[in-house]
Amino acid sequence: MAAAAAETEPNKTNTNHEGYCKKCIFCKVVNKEMGTELLHSDEEITCFRDIKPGAPHHYLVVPTKHVGNCKTLSKEHIPMVEQMVEIGKEILQKNNITDLSDVRFGFHLPPFCSVTHLHLHVLAPESQLGFMSRIFYRLNSYWFITAEQLIQDLNSKGETN
């Protein structure tokens, strides 16, 4: 009986344990293999700075366990997306960004995702996005969707894809 229990328990030191993709750069960041400063990290959500910032404050908020891009999500993922947005807001507030009307929260749609691990872009102030960032993070485009739009889409999907 004990041997059967040991077989089903994930090995914490094995990089193949559930929720970790060894080829994913964000899984490596979350697991502190890259030396990236984590602004927030818990069992559910991790936040760090984007290495190519599109705004003075550009953070990435990711699920701590590997989750595919926003096209792989279903209605059951809405609380996770909402939690990602809340963590993004908390990080902004810790960095003295209090005008949340001048912030963009969103996701790139496949095939325009540079990393397949779900990641929310938190950009502030939105009014200071540079020319290229206005294109990369453009509202109402076929490559970028706001967190609010994603939640609406997931609500209309039903329980499964």
N, C-alpha and C positions, 0 to 999 in steps of 0.2 A: 504494500500500500504506500509506504513512504517513497519507494522508488518511482511509482507512478506519479506521485505529487511532484517529485523533483523534476521529472521529465516535462511536465506542463508549465512549471514556473520559469519565466524568462530569465536568461542569464544576463545580469546587469552589465557585465563587462564585455559582452559580445556585441559587436557593432551591427549584428543582424537582428537584434531584438525588435519587437513590435514597435512601430512608430518611428523608426530610424532608417533612413535610406543612405547607405554609405556613399553613394554617388552624388548626394545632394549637398551643395555648399551651405544651405541654410540649416540643414541638420547638423553639419559640422560646427557652424556658428553657435547654435543652441546648446550643443554639447561641449562648448568651450575648447574646441580643437583649433580655432583660427586666431585666437588672441583678440577677438572683437570685443569691445566694451558693451556689455549688456545693460541697457537702461532699465529694463524690467525683465524678470524671469521667474516664472513659477511653473507648476505642473501643466498648466493649460496654455499660457501665452508668454511669448518672449518679444522684446522690442530692442532694436539697435538702430544706429544711424545708417543711412544709405551711403554707400561708398562713392556714388556719383550724385551728390545732392542737386535736386532741381529747384530748391528754394532754400532760404536761410535755415529753416528747420525742415529736414526731410528724414523721417523715421520710417522704418519697416516694422510692422507688427505681424508676427507669424504664430501659427499654432506651434506649441513646443513639440508635439508629435507630428510627423510628416503627414500632410494632407495635400492632395493634388490641387490643381488650379481651380478657379471659381466655377468652371464648367462641370466639375466632378461633384459639386455640392448638391444637396437636396434640402428640403424644408427642415429636416432635423438639424441642419448645420446653422440655422438662423441665430440661436443663442451664442454660438461661437463667434460668428461675424459681429454680432452686437457687442460681445465682450472685447473683441479686437478693437473696435471703434472706441469703447470706453477707456481701454488702456492707452490708446493713442491720445485721447483727450487729457488723460492724467499726465502723460509725459509732456504734452504741450504746456499744461498749467505749471508743471515743475520748472519749465523753462521760460516762465513769464509770458506765455502766449495766452491771453485771456479772451481775445476777440475770436470766438469760434465761427463767426460769420465770414471770416477771411481765411478759412482753412479748407483744403480739399482732401477728402478721404476716398480712396478708390483702388481698384484692381485692374491690371491689364488682362485682357481676354486672350485666350489662345488663338492663333499661334504667336502672339506678341508678348508672351511671358518670357523674360530672360532666365528665370528659374522656375521650375515646375512646382515648387513648394509654395502653397498659398501664402501670399503676402499682401498686406494692406499698406498702400503708400499714404503717409500722413505728411502733407505739404503745407507749410505756413511761413510767412503770410502768402496766401494765394495771390494777392495783388503784386507780389514781387517775383512771381515765376518769370524766368527768362524766356526768350523767344522759343528756343527748342523745347523747353519744359512745357510751354503752353501747347505745343503740338503733342508731345509724348503723353501728357496728362489731360488731354482735351476732353471736355464734357461732350456728351452726345456724339461720340465717335464710335467706330466699330472695333476699336482696339482698347478702349478704357471705359470702365463702368464705375459709377460712384458706389459707395457702400450702401447708400439708401436705395439705389436702383437694384443692386444685387439682392438685397433683402426683399424688395417687392417682387422681383423675378422668382426668388425661391418660394415665397408665399404662394405664388400662382402655380407653381410646379406640382404641388401635392407632396406626398410623403416620399416618393422615390423618383429617380430619374426615368 
